[in-house]
Amino acid sequence: MSFFSGILNGLGEIWAHKLRSFLTMLCVMLGVVSMVVITGFVEGMFTSWSKNLAERGGLEKISTGNTEPPARQEALASLSKGLTLGDALQLQRALPASFHISPEYELRTTLFRRGKRDWVRMQGVTSAIMAINRYEVAKGRFFTELELRDSANVIVLGTWVANRLFERNENPVGQFVDINGQPFKVVGVFKHYELLFREWNTLRWKNDVAFIPITTGIKKVGRNEKLAWVNVQVDDVEKLGETVDTITNVLATRHNGIFDFKVSTSEGELASFAESKRNSVFFAGIIGGVTLLVSAIGIANLMLASINERVREIGIRKAIGATGRNIFSQFVVEAVALSLCGGLMGMAVSVGAINGLQAILPPDNAPALSGSALVVGFAFSVVAGVLAGVYPALQASKLDPITALRYE
Amino acid sequence: MEILRFENVCKRYPMGDGVVNALVDASFSIHEGDFVAILGPSGSGKSTLMHLLGFLDSPTEGGVFFEDRRLEDFSASQRARIRAEKIGFVFQAFNLLPRMTVFGNAKLPLAYHSHPPADANERVHRALALVGMANRAHHKPSELSGGQRQRVAIARALVNEPRIILADEPTGNLDSKTAATILELFEELNRQGRTIVLVTHDPKVAERTKRQIHVMDGRIARET
């Protein structure tokens, strides 16, 4: 019997038992869908996480912040003033010029304008933050080096802050806002950031900012000169290790040996995320595998049932010349055709389900379509189908034609 | 020319403590152009004989020869090939596949040929025309009468142009009038030179053949 007529025969049998075939395909389909959707969720988590990481300076960023000194240095803590602008300047001298060094001074304060007030997280910064955190000015300009040196009263706003203080049709640039009774001139407004939409915008923190020159912040607004962060962005991830060492050395010297600072990179975050991704993929694989196993059992069960129903047919076919191998391939082809159709349906439904979930779910948690998951899910379903078809097909091929013909 | 030969063939089945002698010491041969009836009451061993003739079973003792070659020399799949290419089967219960059309049923043996003939469709049409069923090619068996179904089954047995046609009680499920037409068809096929072995319990059916082998209690009682 030719391969092609075997397939036609198998398809004919599938068509003849529509409900039974449909249920089998459903099993396979659900196996594929569950595998693709679960790995899609993992994939989606990883994608939105890595996008966020890039907006925060990427892997190349080294953050240095204040921390409590270790217990043995507690008595000596007053020897250090914590992170200062001087530290940042010293780092600038110690590190290559191609690195961005961004000292950041945190202020929580209220902005006033014509009876409107806005409680914001304001930061005293230098232009280095523009490069590290990828800020872009949409209207006006960022403050200049001269304004930084002069501790000028200038401010750059994020879109949310600007929208809260100004009317929709107003241009904030050139207008003034008050901080602690001092007028600050708005010189620029940042671009509006939106990675995903509405309340799920994972970049909304970039819209809720107000930047003033760091010198102005320390001298005119804040109460001390302790910086919140000194962020360094290296030009090559390879240099992370040595740069962390340099920063530690410089700061240890400047802080009189007091370790009241902590130097950290995103590598640790990346490693732990990669590990949790591996775990998730592993569990997704197990769940998908179990589902496919269930569908394989379903196929095997249906094939066995169909063989019992067709004992007489097998007897007739054998009597008029079918070999055991003919019968075997006929039933395997049926199982393969079923699982192929189920697998294809599963792929189609997976794409639909993922698109649907992307529309419904908060995009941070929405699954991403992963091509490899589709291929793996499909391949697994077909393999499961074949394996599930082999045993019943073997049973069918071994039937004795005399017994089979007597079977009623 | 001899097609099939039985030499002292015995068939025994173990049953409980003892052994059932389904066939004892059967010797006869079938030649080209023969029209033979194997006649006997139910339980006489004629079904066993039929299965042995059709290579569906192997003897416990003795030799079955097809075209002068011993049955034991053929592997299971070679026997299947011989069934597909050189033997035509007709059953009492017609045994058509219900989901296939008349055409598909008649074509079935050709699918199991080692080299399916290029003119397969013409052959099917010829066989259906021979049994007078050409105009029903696209019907399902359930749409046919018993006699018509048996004609399709005969067409299926003819389509591979077999050396021998084995018919097991072909008229058993038919009324006497229809049975007569089916027997006429067999007579006609034999007149055209086809070798036919007909298994029956009905002496009236056996009368229509050229030669009768009487089976009784597993033994060949006489040949006439």
Interface residues (C-beta under 8 A of the other chain):
Chain A: M1 S2 S5 G12 E13 A16 R312 E313 G315 I316 R317 K318 A319 I320 G321 A322 T323 G324 R325 N326 P401 I402 L405
Chain B: H51 G54 L56 D57 A76 S77 A80 R81 I82 R83 A84 E85 I87 F89 F91 N95 L97 R99 M100 L108 P109 A111 Y112 H113 P116 R156 N160
